[in-house]
């Protein structure tokens, strides 16, 4: 079990250098034999603060690590598209894992783009041994998505076409993020305030909830490169990305941006997968932190128990 009303645990901060980025890394608790390490990656336009409510609940039993992605929050990052390719973002996860748990595999958790980066990491056979399990919410693998769309279009049944159309509609904003200048101009002209109101109206997030962070406007501008650097490139040439790791797939049934149908095909690339449907919107780490913390803890406990000597 995890705490339902935790006192905020002590948080320590360190800097981890990864290529062109200096990453702000936040730790709750310390790693030792009976405290597995959980590393949590966030999405766009969030910072590591999106995980605070979940991390606080897990910190009583685990060594919990969150970090600001490059160019986000307290982390630095180079400008332009190359530093924001998913391959470089996976390098950042690798650098964090090496710093916080050099001698023991970690349990990786990702939300939104943090999930996309997590799939990139665990799909690399050279890096998968550094992870014991993967939990992902609202963060599809771009290669899985590209292959799934192709497979559905090759079999254009009404159901397959409806699935592709549903996700295309939810992802229509992605096209706008590829337009130079116009994609970032709203954020530079006060869009952060409107976005906070949007989250309050559609997701129920209080304006002063602590996430999005005060750096939201600049975080959103920098994070646009995630879309420009990866979406079209990976969908046009999807790779075969497999993992045999234990994967917990948390499907937010009320997600406005990621349709639950995206989860239907993933098992062919992640055969050791368990799916759990959670009645929640896209920002489940903020709206359903207790439920998400329980799911993560249960998944970690199961994997640790299976790996323990008889």
N, C-alpha and C positions, 0 to 999 in steps of 0.2 A: 504494500500500500504506500501511497504518497500522501503528504500532508495536504489537507483541504483548506486550511487557513494559515499558511506559513508566515512566520516572522521573516521579514526580508533578510536573507543571509548576507554575510560579508562577501563583497565582490572585489577581487583583485584584478588589476589591469596590467598587461604587458604588451610590448610591441614585438611583432614577428615580421621579419622582412621576407618578402617573396618576390623575386625579380624586381620590377619597377615599383612595387607597392610596399608600404609600411602598414601592416594590419594591426588595428586595435583589437586585442583579444581579452576577453573577460572571463574570469574563472570563479566558480562557486564551489568551495570545498577543495580537497586535495585528493590525488589519486593514490590508492594503495590496494592491497590484495582483494579486499572485500568491498571496494568502491569503484566499480567500472566507470570509465570515462565516456561521457556522451558529448559529442561535438555537434552543434546546431548551426545550420546555414540558413540565411534569410533570403527573401525575395525583393522584388521591386514594387514600389519605391520605398520599401522599408529599410530599416537598419536592424542591428542586432536587438534593439529594444522590443521588436515584435515578439521575441521569445521570452521576455523577462518574466511574465506571469507563469509560464510553463516551467522555466528554469528554476524559479523560486520554489516551486512545488517538488521538483526532483532533487533539489540540492541536499535534502536531508539524508538521502541514501546514495547519491551518485556524485561523482566529480563532473560538474556540468560546465561546458565551455561554449561560449557564444563569441562571435566576432563580426565586426563591420567589414563587409566586402570592400574590395579596393575602390577608392573614390567615394566611399559612403561613410557618413558619420565622422568618426575620429580617425578613419583610415585614409591614407593617401593613395593616389594612383595616377598613372600617366594618362594623357588625353589621347583621343583617337580610337580607332576601332580595334586594332590588334591586341592591345592589353586586355580587352574585354571579351575575347573569344572564350568559349567554354573550356577550351584546353588550358588557357591561362588561369581561369577561375578554379579549375581543378588543381592546378599547381598551388594555388593559395590554400585550398583545403589540405593538401599534402604538407605544406609548410606548417600549418597550425597543428596538425596531428603529430608531426615530428617534434614540435616544441613542447606540447602539453602531455604527450604519452609516447615517448620514444621507444619504450620496451614492451608495450602491450597494445594489441588492437583496440580500437575504439568502436563505439556504436554511433553511426552517423545518422543525423536527422536533417531533413530539408523541407522547406516550405516555398512554394512558388518557384522563383529562379534558384533558390537554394536547393530545391529538389532537382531541377534541371542539372545543376552543377554536380549534385550528388550522384545522379545517374551516370554522368560523364566519368566520375571518379570510380565508382564501383564497377563500371563496364570495362575498365582497364585491367587486364589480368595481372599486370605487374603491381598494381596498387591495391587490388582487392584484398590481399592478405593483411593489409593494415587495418581492415575493418571487420568487425564481428557480425554486424547486422546493419540494415539500412531501414529507416522509417521515412516515408515521404507522404506529404499532403499537398495537393493542388500543384504539383510540380512534375509534369510529364517529361519523359526523355524525348528530345527532339528527333532522334533517330527512330525511336519506336513510333512516334507520331507520323513521321514521313513514310515509313513502311506501312503503317496501318492505313493511312489515307490511300496509298497506291493499291493496296490489296482490296480495299473496299470499292475503289473506282473500277478495278478489273472485274469485280462482281457487282454490277450496278443494280442490286436489288433495292426495292423501296426502303428497306431498313438501313442498308449500307449508305445509300444516298442521304437519307435523313440524318444519319449520324455525322456525316461529313458536313452537311449544311448547318447542323446545329452548332458544331464547333467553329465553323467559319464565321457564323453570326456572332458568337461570343468573342471571337478574336478579331473582329473588324477594326478595333482600335489599334491593332498592331500595324496596319497600313499607315495610319497617321503618324506613328512613331518613326517611320522611315523617311518622312519628308523633312529635308534639312530646314533649319531655322524654325519653321512652323511647329515642329514637334516639341521644341523646348521653349518657344516664346511664351505660351500660357503660364508655364512655371515661373518664368522671369517676371511676369506681370501680375503676380499675386495668386497664381493657381493653387498654391499650397493651402491657402485659406479655404478655397472652394472645395478642394479635395477632402479636407477634414470634415467639412459639412456634408459632403457626399457619403463619407464613411459613416457619419452619424445617422444619416437618413436611411441608408441602404443596409448597413451592417450592424447598426446599433452601438458603434464605438463612441464613447464620450470624447469630446473635443480635447479634454485635458487628461487623457488616459495614459500618457507617456509614450505612446506610439500612434502615429508616426513621430519621429524625433523632431526637435527644433530645426534640424538641418534638412528637413524634407525637400525644400525647393531645390537646393543644390544637389541633393542625393538623386532626385528625380532626373535632373538634367544630365548628370554623369551616367546614371543607370540606363538612359536611353540607348547607350552604345551596346548594351546587352542584346537588344532587339536587332539593331542594325548589323551587328557583327555575327549573329548566329542563326536567326530564324530562317531566312531565305537560303543561306548556305547549307544548313543542315537538312532542311526539307527537300532541297533540290537533289542532294546526294546523301541520302541516309545510309549510315553504316550499320553493320551487324553488331549490336551492342548487347551482350549477354552478361548475366551474373547468376551464380549459383548461391549467393549469399541469402540468408533469411531476410526477406523483405516484408515489411508491414506497409501496406498501401491503405492510407486513410482517405476515403472518398467523401468529400463534403457534398452532400446531396443538394444543397441550395446554392452551390457555387455559381456566381454570375459570369465567371470567366473561363472556367475549365469544366467542360461537360463530363458527367460521370461515365458517359459512353467511352471516353478515352481509356478507361480502366479495363475494358472488356478484353483487349487483345494482349495485355502486358505479360500474361503468364507464359506465353510462348518464348519470351526472352528472359523471364525471371521465374523459373519453374518452382522455386522454393518461396512462393509468394502467398501471403494471407491478406485478404481484403476485408476491411471493416468500413461499413457505411456510417457516417456521422451526420446527424441532422444539424447542419451548420452552413454558414456562408464561407466565402473565400478566406476571411480573416479568422479562421477557427483558433489560431494561437492566442488571439485576444478575446474572442467571444466565448470560447469553450476551453479555457486553459485546464480546468480540472479533468475533463474527459480526455483531452489529448495527453495530459501528463500520465494519467492512468494507463492509457494505451501504450505509450512509449515505455513506461516502467514494466508493464507486463511483458512486452516483447523482449526487452533487455533481460529480464529475469529468466524467461524461457530459454533464450539463447545461451545465457551464462550457465544455466542448470544442465543443458544438454552438453556443454563443453567441459563441464567439471569431471574430474576423475571419479570413477565408481567408488 
